[in-house]
Amino acid sequence: TGVCWDNAMAESFFAALKNELVHRTVFPTRNHARRAIVNYIEGWYNRQRLHSGLGYRTPQEVHDEYLNVQVAA
């Protein structure tokens, strides 16, 4: 609908990506840019960052726990 609050989480992520990586870096090629963005997403945002809403665990730890519960059920 064009209202930024409809997808606030995605808007926040892309704002952080732009402010912390894209606007601070001159990429020699698109491939370099792609690799840097993947590293940002996989390395910092998704895998290493502890989240207070997840009990100060990483999203990967919570996901792994979820999968283990599903297998056990």
KOLGU-4560 file (N, C-alpha, C; in nm, 3 decimals, padded with zeros to 5 digits):
<recs>
<n_xx: 00.081 n_yy: -00.121 n_zz: 00.000 ca_xx: 00.000 ca_yy: 00.000 ca_zz: 00.000 c_xx: 00.084 c_yy: 00.126 c_zz: 00.000 mol: A seq: 1 type: THR>
<n_xx: 00.215 n_yy: 00.110 n_zz: 00.010 ca_xx: 00.302 ca_yy: 00.226 ca_zz: 00.009 c_xx: 00.324 c_yy: 00.289 c_zz: 00.144 mol: A seq: 2 type: GLY>
<n_xx: 00.274 n_yy: 00.229 n_zz: 00.250 ca_xx: 00.293 ca_yy: 00.281 ca_zz: 00.385 c_xx: 00.412 c_yy: 00.209 c_zz: 00.447 mol: A seq: 3 type: VAL>
<n_xx: 00.511 n_yy: 00.284 n_zz: 00.492 ca_xx: 00.634 ca_yy: 00.222 ca_zz: 00.541 c_xx: 00.612 c_yy: 00.133 c_zz: 00.662 mol: A seq: 4 type: CYS>
<n_xx: 00.508 n_yy: 00.159 n_zz: 00.741 ca_xx: 00.484 ca_yy: 00.078 ca_zz: 00.861 c_xx: 00.428 c_yy: -00.060 c_zz: 00.827 mol: A seq: 5 type: TRP>
<n_xx: 00.385 n_yy: -00.080 n_zz: 00.703 ca_xx: 00.335 ca_yy: -00.211 ca_zz: 00.663 c_xx: 00.444 c_yy: -00.317 c_zz: 00.669 mol: A seq: 6 type: ASP>
<n_xx: 00.567 n_yy: -00.276 n_zz: 00.648 ca_xx: 00.677 ca_yy: -00.371 ca_zz: 00.648 c_xx: 00.796 c_yy: -00.308 c_zz: 00.720 mol: A seq: 7 type: ASN>
<n_xx: 00.774 n_yy: -00.269 n_zz: 00.844 ca_xx: 00.874 ca_yy: -00.195 ca_zz: 00.919 c_xx: 01.004 c_yy: -00.272 c_zz: 00.937 mol: A seq: 8 type: ALA>
<n_xx: 00.995 n_yy: -00.401 n_zz: 00.956 ca_xx: 01.117 ca_yy: -00.480 ca_zz: 00.978 c_xx: 01.207 c_yy: -00.477 c_zz: 00.853 mol: A seq: 9 type: MET>
<n_xx: 01.149 n_yy: -00.498 n_zz: 00.738 ca_xx: 01.227 ca_yy: -00.494 ca_zz: 00.614 c_xx: 01.280 c_yy: -00.354 c_zz: 00.588 mol: A seq: 10 type: ALA>
<n_xx: 01.199 n_yy: -00.253 n_zz: 00.612 ca_xx: 01.244 ca_yy: -00.114 ca_zz: 00.594 c_xx: 01.363 c_yy: -00.084 c_zz: 00.684 mol: A seq: 11 type: GLU>
<n_xx: 01.358 n_yy: -00.130 n_zz: 00.807 ca_xx: 01.467 ca_yy: -00.107 ca_zz: 00.902 c_xx: 01.594 c_yy: -00.177 c_zz: 00.856 mol: A seq: 12 type: SER>
<n_xx: 01.579 n_yy: -00.301 n_zz: 00.810 ca_xx: 01.696 ca_yy: -00.376 ca_zz: 00.762 c_xx: 01.762 c_yy: -00.306 c_zz: 00.644 mol: A seq: 13 type: PHE>
<n_xx: 01.682 n_yy: -00.268 n_zz: 00.544 ca_xx: 01.741 ca_yy: -00.206 ca_zz: 00.426 c_xx: 01.801 c_yy: -00.070 c_zz: 00.457 mol: A seq: 14 type: PHE>
<n_xx: 01.745 n_yy: 00.002 n_zz: 00.554 ca_xx: 01.804 ca_yy: 00.129 ca_zz: 00.596 c_xx: 01.941 c_yy: 00.104 c_zz: 00.658 mol: A seq: 15 type: ALA>
<n_xx: 01.951 n_yy: 00.003 n_zz: 00.744 ca_xx: 02.080 ca_yy: -00.030 ca_zz: 00.806 c_xx: 02.181 c_yy: -00.075 c_zz: 00.701 mol: A seq: 16 type: ALA>
<n_xx: 02.138 n_yy: -00.158 n_zz: 00.609 ca_xx: 02.227 ca_yy: -00.205 ca_zz: 00.502 c_xx: 02.283 c_yy: -00.088 c_zz: 00.422 mol: A seq: 17 type: LEU>
<n_xx: 02.197 n_yy: 00.004 n_zz: 00.385 ca_xx: 02.241 ca_yy: 00.119 ca_zz: 00.306 c_xx: 02.334 c_yy: 00.209 c_zz: 00.387 mol: A seq: 18 type: LYS>
<n_xx: 02.295 n_yy: 00.240 n_zz: 00.512 ca_xx: 02.373 ca_yy: 00.332 ca_zz: 00.593 c_xx: 02.507 c_yy: 00.274 c_zz: 00.638 mol: A seq: 19 type: ASN>
<n_xx: 02.509 n_yy: 00.145 n_zz: 00.668 ca_xx: 02.630 ca_yy: 00.085 ca_zz: 00.723 c_xx: 02.724 c_yy: 00.028 c_zz: 00.617 mol: A seq: 20 type: GLU>
<n_xx: 02.674 n_yy: -00.001 n_zz: 00.498 ca_xx: 02.760 ca_yy: -00.064 ca_zz: 00.398 c_xx: 02.757 c_yy: 00.009 c_zz: 00.264 mol: A seq: 21 type: LEU>
<n_xx: 02.642 n_yy: 00.016 n_zz: 00.203 ca_xx: 02.633 ca_yy: 00.061 ca_zz: 00.064 c_xx: 02.679 c_yy: 00.204 c_zz: 00.046 mol: A seq: 22 type: VAL>
<n_xx: 02.634 n_yy: 00.295 n_zz: 00.131 ca_xx: 02.668 ca_yy: 00.437 ca_zz: 00.114 c_xx: 02.810 c_yy: 00.469 c_zz: 00.159 mol: A seq: 23 type: HIS>
<n_xx: 02.876 n_yy: 00.375 n_zz: 00.227 ca_xx: 03.012 ca_yy: 00.399 ca_zz: 00.276 c_xx: 03.119 c_yy: 00.333 c_zz: 00.190 mol: A seq: 24 type: ARG>
<n_xx: 03.079 n_yy: 00.262 n_zz: 00.087 ca_xx: 03.174 ca_yy: 00.182 ca_zz: 00.010 c_xx: 03.163 c_yy: 00.213 c_zz: -00.139 mol: A seq: 25 type: THR>
<n_xx: 03.277 n_yy: 00.222 n_zz: -00.204 ca_xx: 03.281 ca_yy: 00.232 ca_zz: -00.350 c_xx: 03.319 c_yy: 00.093 c_zz: -00.400 mol: A seq: 26 type: VAL>
<n_xx: 03.228 n_yy: 00.029 n_zz: -00.469 ca_xx: 03.251 ca_yy: -00.107 ca_zz: -00.518 c_xx: 03.305 c_yy: -00.100 c_zz: -00.661 mol: A seq: 27 type: PHE>
<n_xx: 03.415 n_yy: -00.170 n_zz: -00.689 ca_xx: 03.472 ca_yy: -00.166 ca_zz: -00.824 c_xx: 03.384 c_yy: -00.234 c_zz: -00.929 mol: A seq: 28 type: PRO>
<n_xx: 03.310 n_yy: -00.336 n_zz: -00.887 ca_xx: 03.221 ca_yy: -00.407 ca_zz: -00.980 c_xx: 03.093 c_yy: -00.446 c_zz: -00.908 mol: A seq: 29 type: THR>
<n_xx: 02.992 n_yy: -00.484 n_zz: -00.985 ca_xx: 02.868 ca_yy: -00.532 ca_zz: -00.924 c_xx: 02.891 c_yy: -00.660 c_zz: -00.845 mol: A seq: 30 type: ARG>
<n_xx: 02.981 n_yy: -00.744 n_zz: -00.895 ca_xx: 03.010 ca_yy: -00.868 ca_zz: -00.825 c_xx: 03.069 c_yy: -00.841 c_zz: -00.686 mol: A seq: 31 type: ASN>
<n_xx: 03.157 n_yy: -00.742 n_zz: -00.676 ca_xx: 03.211 ca_yy: -00.704 ca_zz: -00.546 c_xx: 03.098 c_yy: -00.655 c_zz: -00.455 mol: A seq: 32 type: HIS>
<n_xx: 03.008 n_yy: -00.578 n_zz: -00.509 ca_xx: 02.894 ca_yy: -00.529 ca_zz: -00.431 c_xx: 02.807 c_yy: -00.644 c_zz: -00.382 mol: A seq: 33 type: ALA>
<n_xx: 02.778 n_yy: -00.738 n_zz: -00.471 ca_xx: 02.697 ca_yy: -00.855 ca_zz: -00.433 c_xx: 02.761 c_yy: -00.933 c_zz: -00.319 mol: A seq: 34 type: ARG>
<n_xx: 02.891 n_yy: -00.959 n_zz: -00.333 ca_xx: 02.961 ca_yy: -01.035 ca_zz: -00.229 c_xx: 02.962 c_yy: -00.961 c_zz: -00.096 mol: A seq: 35 type: ARG>
<n_xx: 02.982 n_yy: -00.831 n_zz: -00.100 ca_xx: 02.983 ca_yy: -00.752 ca_zz: 00.023 c_xx: 02.846 c_yy: -00.753 c_zz: 00.090 mol: A seq: 36 type: ALA>
<n_xx: 02.740 n_yy: -00.745 n_zz: 00.010 ca_xx: 02.605 ca_yy: -00.746 ca_zz: 00.065 c_xx: 02.572 c_yy: -00.883 c_zz: 00.124 mol: A seq: 37 type: ILE>
<n_xx: 02.610 n_yy: -00.989 n_zz: 00.056 ca_xx: 02.588 ca_yy: -01.124 ca_zz: 00.110 c_xx: 02.664 c_yy: -01.141 c_zz: 00.241 mol: A seq: 38 type: VAL>
<n_xx: 02.788 n_yy: -01.096 n_zz: 00.245 ca_xx: 02.866 ca_yy: -01.104 ca_zz: 00.369 c_xx: 02.802 c_yy: -01.025 c_zz: 00.481 mol: A seq: 39 type: ASN>
<n_xx: 02.746 n_yy: -00.909 n_zz: 00.449 ca_xx: 02.678 ca_yy: -00.828 ca_zz: 00.550 c_xx: 02.558 c_yy: -00.903 c_zz: 00.606 mol: A seq: 40 type: TYR>
<n_xx: 02.477 n_yy: -00.956 n_zz: 00.516 ca_xx: 02.355 ca_yy: -01.026 ca_zz: 00.558 c_xx: 02.390 c_yy: -01.152 c_zz: 00.637 mol: A seq: 41 type: ILE>
<n_xx: 02.474 n_yy: -01.235 n_zz: 00.582 ca_xx: 02.507 ca_yy: -01.364 ca_zz: 00.645 c_xx: 02.595 c_yy: -01.348 c_zz: 00.767 mol: A seq: 42 type: GLU>
<n_xx: 02.692 n_yy: -01.261 n_zz: 00.759 ca_xx: 02.790 ca_yy: -01.250 ca_zz: 00.866 c_xx: 02.746 c_yy: -01.171 c_zz: 00.986 mol: A seq: 43 type: GLY>
<n_xx: 02.697 n_yy: -01.052 n_zz: 00.967 ca_xx: 02.664 ca_yy: -00.968 ca_zz: 01.081 c_xx: 02.518 c_yy: -00.975 c_zz: 01.116 mol: A seq: 44 type: TRP>
<n_xx: 02.433 n_yy: -00.945 n_zz: 01.023 ca_xx: 02.292 ca_yy: -00.927 ca_zz: 01.056 c_xx: 02.226 c_yy: -01.056 c_zz: 01.099 mol: A seq: 45 type: TYR>
<n_xx: 02.256 n_yy: -01.165 n_zz: 01.033 ca_xx: 02.181 ca_yy: -01.287 ca_zz: 01.057 c_xx: 02.247 c_yy: -01.384 c_zz: 01.153 mol: A seq: 46 type: ASN>
<n_xx: 02.375 n_yy: -01.404 n_zz: 01.144 ca_xx: 02.436 ca_yy: -01.518 ca_zz: 01.212 c_xx: 02.505 c_yy: -01.485 c_zz: 01.343 mol: A seq: 47 type: ARG>
<n_xx: 02.562 n_yy: -01.367 n_zz: 01.357 ca_xx: 02.644 ca_yy: -01.338 ca_zz: 01.474 c_xx: 02.576 c_yy: -01.248 c_zz: 01.575 mol: A seq: 48 type: GLN>
<n_xx: 02.480 n_yy: -01.172 n_zz: 01.533 ca_xx: 02.420 ca_yy: -01.072 ca_zz: 01.620 c_xx: 02.327 c_yy: -01.137 c_zz: 01.720 mol: A seq: 49 type: ARG>
<n_xx: 02.348 n_yy: -01.106 n_zz: 01.847 ca_xx: 02.260 ca_yy: -01.156 ca_zz: 01.952 c_xx: 02.138 c_yy: -01.064 c_zz: 01.961 mol: A seq: 50 type: LEU>
<n_xx: 02.021 n_yy: -01.124 n_zz: 01.980 ca_xx: 01.897 ca_yy: -01.048 ca_zz: 01.985 c_xx: 01.833 c_yy: -01.062 c_zz: 02.122 mol: A seq: 51 type: HIS>
<n_xx: 01.801 n_yy: -00.950 n_zz: 02.185 ca_xx: 01.739 ca_yy: -00.955 ca_zz: 02.317 c_xx: 01.604 c_yy: -01.025 c_zz: 02.313 mol: A seq: 52 type: SER>
<n_xx: 01.531 n_yy: -01.009 n_zz: 02.204 ca_xx: 01.400 ca_yy: -01.073 ca_zz: 02.190 c_xx: 01.410 c_yy: -01.224 c_zz: 02.174 mol: A seq: 53 type: GLY>
<n_xx: 01.529 n_yy: -01.275 n_zz: 02.151 ca_xx: 01.551 ca_yy: -01.419 ca_zz: 02.136 c_xx: 01.630 c_yy: -01.475 c_zz: 02.253 mol: A seq: 54 type: LEU>
<n_xx: 01.626 n_yy: -01.404 n_zz: 02.365 ca_xx: 01.700 ca_yy: -01.450 ca_zz: 02.482 c_xx: 01.850 c_yy: -01.437 c_zz: 02.465 mol: A seq: 55 type: GLY>
<n_xx: 01.892 n_yy: -01.333 n_zz: 02.395 ca_xx: 02.033 ca_yy: -01.306 ca_zz: 02.366 c_xx: 02.101 c_yy: -01.426 c_zz: 02.298 mol: A seq: 56 type: TYR>
<n_xx: 02.027 n_yy: -01.482 n_zz: 02.204 ca_xx: 02.080 ca_yy: -01.589 ca_zz: 02.118 c_xx: 02.077 c_yy: -01.538 c_zz: 01.975 mol: A seq: 57 type: ARG>
<n_xx: 02.149 n_yy: -01.607 n_zz: 01.889 ca_xx: 02.147 ca_yy: -01.571 ca_zz: 01.748 c_xx: 02.023 c_yy: -01.629 c_zz: 01.682 mol: A seq: 58 type: THR>
<n_xx: 01.979 n_yy: -01.572 n_zz: 01.571 ca_xx: 01.867 ca_yy: -01.630 ca_zz: 01.498 c_xx: 01.893 c_yy: -01.775 c_zz: 01.458 mol: A seq: 59 type: PRO>
<n_xx: 02.018 n_yy: -01.808 n_zz: 01.426 ca_xx: 02.051 ca_yy: -01.945 ca_zz: 01.387 c_xx: 02.031 c_yy: -02.042 c_zz: 01.503 mol: A seq: 60 type: GLN>
<n_xx: 02.067 n_yy: -02.001 n_zz: 01.624 ca_xx: 02.047 ca_yy: -02.086 ca_zz: 01.741 c_xx: 01.898 c_yy: -02.113 c_zz: 01.764 mol: A seq: 61 type: GLU>
<n_xx: 01.817 n_yy: -02.010 n_zz: 01.750 ca_xx: 01.673 ca_yy: -02.026 ca_zz: 01.768 c_xx: 01.616 c_yy: -02.115 c_zz: 01.659 mol: A seq: 62 type: VAL>
<n_xx: 01.661 n_yy: -02.097 n_zz: 01.537 ca_xx: 01.614 ca_yy: -02.180 ca_zz: 01.426 c_xx: 01.652 c_yy: -02.326 c_zz: 01.447 mol: A seq: 63 type: HIS>
<n_xx: 01.775 n_yy: -02.351 n_zz: 01.489 ca_xx: 01.820 ca_yy: -02.488 ca_zz: 01.515 c_xx: 01.737 c_yy: -02.553 c_zz: 01.625 mol: A seq: 64 type: ASP>
<n_xx: 01.709 n_yy: -02.477 n_zz: 01.731 ca_xx: 01.626 ca_yy: -02.529 ca_zz: 01.840 c_xx: 01.486 c_yy: -02.564 c_zz: 01.789 mol: A seq: 65 type: GLU>
<n_xx: 01.431 n_yy: -02.479 n_zz: 01.707 ca_xx: 01.298 ca_yy: -02.504 ca_zz: 01.648 c_xx: 01.299 c_yy: -02.633 c_zz: 01.567 mol: A seq: 66 type: TYR>
<n_xx: 01.401 n_yy: -02.651 n_zz: 01.484 ca_xx: 01.409 ca_yy: -02.773 ca_zz: 01.403 c_xx: 01.422 c_yy: -02.897 c_zz: 01.490 mol: A seq: 67 type: LEU>
<n_xx: 01.500 n_yy: -02.890 n_zz: 01.598 ca_xx: 01.515 ca_yy: -03.005 ca_zz: 01.687 c_xx: 01.383 c_yy: -03.041 c_zz: 01.755 mol: A seq: 68 type: ASN>
<n_xx: 01.305 n_yy: -02.941 n_zz: 01.792 ca_xx: 01.174 ca_yy: -02.966 ca_zz: 01.853 c_xx: 01.081 c_yy: -03.031 c_zz: 01.751 mol: A seq: 69 type: VAL>
<n_xx: 01.086 n_yy: -02.985 n_zz: 01.626 ca_xx: 01.001 ca_yy: -03.042 ca_zz: 01.522 c_xx: 01.035 c_yy: -03.188 c_zz: 01.495 mol: A seq: 70 type: GLN>
<n_xx: 01.163 n_yy: -03.220 n_zz: 01.494 ca_xx: 01.207 ca_yy: -03.358 ca_zz: 01.470 c_xx: 01.165 c_yy: -03.448 c_zz: 01.585 mol: A seq: 71 type: VAL>
<n_xx: 01.175 n_yy: -03.396 n_zz: 01.708 ca_xx: 01.140 ca_yy: -03.476 ca_zz: 01.826 c_xx: 00.990 c_yy: -03.499 c_zz: 01.838 mol: A seq: 72 type: ALA>
<n_xx: 00.910 n_yy: -03.413 n_zz: 01.780 ca_xx: 00.764 ca_yy: -03.423 ca_zz: 01.794 c_xx: 00.703 c_yy: -03.529 c_zz: 01.707 mol: A seq: 73 type: ALA>
</recs>
